[in-house]
Amino acid sequence: MSYELIALLMFSSMMLMLLTGQRVFAAIGFIAVTASLLLWGEGGSEIGFSAAMKLMKWYPLLTLPVFIYMGYMLSESGLADDLYGMFHVWMGPLNGGLAIGTIALMVVVSAMNGLSVAGMAIGASIALPELLRRGYDKIMVTGVIQAGSSLGILVPPSVVLVLYGMIARQPVGQLWMAGVIPGLLMAALFVIYIAVRCRLQPNLGPSLPAEERDMPLREKLKLLKAGIVPLFIFFSMTGLFLMGVTSLVESSAVGAAAATLAALVKRRLTRAVLEQTLRKTLGISCMFMWIILAALCFGAVFDGLGAVKAIESLFVERLGLTPWQILILMQLSYLLMGTFLDDTAMLVIVAPLFIPLVGSLGFDLVWYGVLYTITCQVAYMTPPFGYNLFLMRAMAPPEVTLIDIYRSVIPFVLIMILALTLVMAYPQLALWLPGYFYG
């Protein structure tokens, strides 16, 4: 049996196991270990041990549990409530103003935690009930919250970009900077869509009654103090890192400490909050570790087979595809996998194949990291099995049905595809800021 056929059999077997509902790390790891034992005998058993040792030596991996802790601390302690109160008053006079304020809230929250899950939890628990109570259209607002929460994996400090940087061996600082302009561009497109649609159809997003929004300017200015805590957390973490004062691991620790200190100062650091934060952090961190360990095993076997070179030869020499055609096929495959896998699983499954291939085709791997992340955002919201769709279904009130959630994401998915197309057509949208900042 040729090595190409073995590689194809491994990949198809893994996808078949995933379709049966097996856990991601179990499917990937089982196929990797089984293939290594069949190919190399007892010596193949060393691959799993070697992958575990490589994982333990990844010093930047310490950032993952710390960033996850910070995101859940912000979510569980309710620090986002004050922010939403500020946006509630300042954006209320506009048609669709509360929905626009929700997008702004999500951008700020994303800049503090880097997790889509934490952003979804904050949006569904704080913004969604208020928007529905104010008479906003349920289909539009569920789409707003899902789209806004997806910004967490693109706006720094994105945990997904940290993971991509570790696997692709790219500087995390450059990846974070590369995600800034595309992330803000996407948020701006969301805001424009909401403003235009609510201007044309005011019943979808009514403005606040005059008696609620009429308050002295001094009171409105006091509400702006709610932005001090997020600014403090963001600067203490991302700002110090980009200034070169702290390393990546140190900046994650500073951010976690700042979030904890903010909860303490606000008198919200209760035993229950701390316990829930630690439990959720441990669960998500262990999931990341198992998936990365299994992916390292799988990638080692693939490297041993020479599968990357075989796929490159298939695309470039036998099929005669251009680099851009190959890149578009990669993005389409991510969209397909995103219907039943989360972003981490997608990355670790195809990283051994796609990242070396992208580099050999002459594309910038920092730029490709942004493309991958935007594609993950689209895949998160693509029916029938988008990750965010089921998170929203679990958190939404009973009157919001699954069909409503499916319908709500259509315009926002189209906006994300537009943003992806713009970044592909104009790579400097992602590369200008890191190039300017790092010279």
N, C-alpha and C positions, 0 to 999 in steps of 0.2 A: 504494500500500500504506500502510495506517495505521501510525502510530508504535507503537500497541499490538501490532499483528501483527508488526512488525519486532522489538520487544522479545521477544515470545514465540518468534519464530524463532531469535533469538540464544541465548536460554536453552536451548531444546530442542536446538539444534545443539551447544552446549557439553556438555550432559549426554550426548548421543549419543557425542561424541568421548571423554568420560571412560569410558563403558561399553566402548569399544573397547580400553581399556588404555593410552591416551596419557598422557604425564606431565601432571600437573595444571596446571603453569604454562604448558606448551605449548598445551594445549587452551584455557585461558582467554585467553591472550595472542593466539593465532591468531584466535579468533572476534572479539576486540575490535578488532584491527588491521584485519582484513578488513572488518568492519562499518563502521568509521570511514572507510576508503578508499572503500567503495561509497556511503556516505551523503554524504560531504563532499569527495570527490576528494583531490587532493594535500594540501590543508590538513589532512585527517585524519591524515596521517603525523606531525603535530606532537603528537598525543595521547600516543604512546609516549614521546617525548622529554620532554614535560611531566611525565608520570608518573614517569619516572626522576629528574628534577630534584626533584620533590616528595619522592620517597623519600630522596634524598641529604640533603635539608634536615630530615628527621625526626630531630632530635637524640636523642629517647628510644629510637630504634631501636638505638642503641649498647648498650642493656641486653641485647638478645637474645643476641648472641654471648658476652657476658660471663657471663650467667646459665647459658648452655649449657655454657660452659667449666667453671664451678663445679660443675655437676651431674656432668659426666664425670670431673672430678678426684676427687670423692668416691667415684665408682663404681670408677674404675680403680685408685686407691690403696688400696682396701680399708678405708677408715676405718669403714665400717659393720660390719665383722666384730666389733669390740669391743662395739658396741652390742648386736648379736644375742647375744653371749656373756652380757651382763648380763641381757637379757630371758629367756634360756635358763634361768638359775638362778632368777631371781625368780618367773617364771610357771610353771616346770616342775611344781610340785606339783598344779596344777589339771588336770582333764580338759579337753583342748583348750587348755591354757595356752600351749604353744609357738605355736599358731595365733593366739591373742590377742596374744602377744608380737610376732608377725610384723606384725600390724596396727599395734601401737604403734611398731614399727621403721619402718614405712612412713610413719606420721604425722611422725616425727622427720626421716626422710630427705626427705619432701616439704617440710618447713620449711627445708631446707637447699638444695634444688636447683630445685624447681618444675617438674620434668619427669616425665612418666609413663614415658618410655623408660628414664631412669636408675633410677627406682624399680623397674621391672620387671627390669632387669639385676641390681640388688642382690638383690632377692627371689628370683629364679630361681637365682642363683649361690650365695647364702649359705643362705637359709632352706629352699628346696625340697629339696635333697639331705638336709638334716638331718631335716626333717619326715618324709620317706619312710623314712629309716633308722630312725626311732623308731616306725614302724608306723602313722603317720597315714594316713587314707583318701586315696588319690591324687586322687579327684574333688574332695573338699572342699578340700584344700590348694592345688590349682591355682586354684580359685575364690578362695581367700583372697588369694593373691599378686596375681592380676589385679585384684581389687577394691581391695586396699591400694595398689597402684601407681597406680590411677586417681586417688587423692587428691592426687597431685602437681600436677594441673592446677587444683585448687580451693584448697588450703591455700597461703597466701602463703609465699614469693614466686612465685606462679604465672606462668609465662611466657605461658600462654594469656590470662590476664587482662591482662597487659601489652600483648599484641597487640590484644586487644579494646579496651583503653583508648585505644590509638593510633588505631584505626579509628573508634571511636565518639566520640572526643574527650572522654573521661571521665577524671577524676583517678584515676591508678593507685593511689594511697594509699587512696582510698575503696573501690576495687574489692578491694584486698587485705583490708581490714578486713571488707568485706561477705562475703568467702569464709570467714572464720574460723569463725563459729558453724555455718553449714551443713556445713563440712568436718568439724568435730568431732562434729556431730550424726550425720553419716553414719558416721564411724568408730565412734561409740558404738553405733549400730544394728548394725554388723557384729559388734562384740564381744558384744553381747547375743545375737545369733543363734548365734554360735559356742558361747558358754557354755551356752545352753539346749539346743542340739542335742547337744553332747558330754555334757551331763548325762543326757539321755535315751538316748543311744547312745554309751556310753563307748568302744566299740571304734573309733569314728571318730577319737578323739583321746586316746589313753591318757596318763596322767600319767607323769612321769619316775620311774624306780626310786628307792627311798629312798636307796640308797648314792650316787647321783649328786647328789641335792639336799641331802643332809645335810652341811653345812659350817658352820664357826663364823660367827657373825654378823659378826665383824670382816672375814672374807673376803668375805662378801656385800656389806658396805658398801664395800669396796675396789672392787668391780665397778662401783659407781655412778659412779666416776670417768670411765667411758666416756661419760657424758652431758655431761661438761664441754666437750669439743670441739664437739659440735653446738650446745650453748647459746652458746658463744663465737661460732661462725659466725653463728648466727641473730641474736644481739644486735648484732654488728658490722655486719650488713647491714640486716635489717628494723627492728631496734630504733632504730638511729641515724636511719634514714629517717623513721620515724613520730614521732620526737622532734623532727624538723626540723633535725637537725645536718647531714645530708647530703641531696643531691638524689637523684632516682631513679637517674640514671646513676652518680653517685658511690657510692651504696649498692651497686650491682651490682659496681663495681670493688673496693670494700672486701670484699664477700663472696668474690669470686674470689681476692683476695689472702689472705684469712683461710683459705680452703680449701687454697691452695698452701702457706701457712705451716704449717698443721696437718699436711699430708702430709710436709713437710720435717722438722718436729720429731719426727714418728713414724718418721723414716728410711725413708719409703716413696716419696719423690719420686725415682724412678729415671729414667734416660733413656727406657726403654721406656714407663713410665707417662706421662711428659710427651708423648712422641711420639704415643701412642694418643689421649690427651686432645685434643691439638691437631688431629689428623686428623679425629676425630669432630666436634669443634666446628666445624671449617671446613666439613665436609660438610653438617651440619644447618643452619648459618647461611646458607650459599649457597642451600639449598632454601627457607628462609624468605624470603630476599631476592627470589628469582625469583618465588615465588608472590605476594608482596605487590606487586611491580612489575606482574605480569599483572593482578592484581585492581584496581589503580588504573586501568589502561587500561580494563578492562571497566566499572568504575564510572563513569568519565568519559563513556563512550558512553551508558550507561544514563541518567545525569543529563541528557545532551544530548537524549535522546529524551523525557524526562519520564515514564519508565516507573514511577517511584515513585508519582507522583500518579495515574497510570492504575490501578495495583494498589490503591491506597487507595480510589479511586472504585469499583472493581469490588467490593471486599469490603464497604464501608460503604454505598454508595448502591444498587448494582444487586442485590447478594445480600442486603443488609440484615442482615449479621452484627453481633453485638455485639463490643465490644473484646476480651472474654474468649474468645469463640469464635475470633476471629482469632488471638489469642495461642496458643491450644491447637493450631490448625492449623499455626502456625509451628513449635511444638515437635515435632509429629508429622513435619513435613517434615525436621527435623534428624535425627530417629531414622531416617528412611528413607535419607537421604543418608549417615548414619554407617555404613551397612552396606557402603559401598564407598569412602568418603573419610575422611581424617583430620580432626582438629579444625581445623587451620589452613585447609585447603582449604574446609571447610564455612563457616567464618567469612567468608573473603574472597569466596566466591561469592555468598552471600546478604546480606552486609553492606550493599551499596548498596540492597537492597530492604527488608530487615527493620528495620534500625536507625532510619532516618527514620520508617518506619511506626509502630514502637513508640512513638517520641516523640510523633508526631501523635495517637496514640490515648490519650495521657495517662499512660502508664506510665513509671516511673522507669528510666532507662537503666543505672544502677548495679545495681539489682535485676535487671534483665533480663540483665545480664552474668553474674550468678550462675546464673540459669536456663539460659542458654546453656551455661555450663560444666558444670553437672550433666547436661544433656542430652547433651553430648559424652561424658561419662563413661559414660552408658548406651549410647550409640552405639558407643563403643570396644569394648564387650563383647557386642554383639548379633550373633548369627549371621545370615547365613553368613560375612560378610566383616569382622567387627569387628577393628579394628586390634590390640587387645591379644590377641585369640585367636591370631593368627598369630605375634606376638612370643613368646607362651608356647609355641607349637608348636616354634618354632625353638630355644628355650632348654631345653625340658623333656627329660628322659631318654626313651629309646625306649618304655618301658612305659606312658608317658602318651600315649594316642592322641588324635587330633583330636576323636573322639566324646566322650571323657572331658572334654576341655576345653570342648566345647559344653555338656555336661551340668553342668559345675561352676559355670557363671556364672548359671544360672537363678535361684537364691535371692538372689544378690547384685544382679542386675538388678532384681528385684522390690523389694528394699530401697532401691535408688537411686530407683526410680519413686516409692516412698513418700516419700523425702526430698524429691524434686522437688515432689510434691503438697503437702507441708507448707510448703515455701518459697513456693509459689504462693498457698496459702491464707492464710499468715501472712507477709506481706512483711517484717515487722519482724524476723524471724529473720535476714534479710540486712542490713536497713537500720538496726537499732538501734545496732550497734557503731560504724559510721562516723559516724552522727548524733551519738552521744555523744562520740566522740573528736574530731571536727572541729566540733562545735557546730552 
